[in-house]
Amino acid sequence: MGINDNPKLTYSSTYVIQFRYEGREQAMPSYEVHHLDRLEQQARLLHRTRRNLEQSARSIINRLILCCRPFQVNNKLLRRTHMTYN
């Protein structure tokens, strides 16, 4: 089995391997253990990559919001200036 970039497929493959040997007295073969380890490592990597991409997208959106509202003024300051001019 090759490496994929779909976390759901990675998790389901992990569960299939674990289910296949669940409740058996004999141990899981070493190639299945290694394959399971690779799948779990890949799932962690995909999760971390997704989290980093989401954080990056949020920071880009926040920067765009700040650029669109550069002259946002505090409401208290507006009330004070409005009172002094009236």
HELIX and SHEET records of a PDB file:
HELIX    1   1 PRO A    7  TYR A   21  1                                  15    
HELIX    2   2 SER A   30  CYS A   68  1                                  39    
HELIX    3   3 ASN A   75  TYR A   85  1                                  11    
END                                                                             
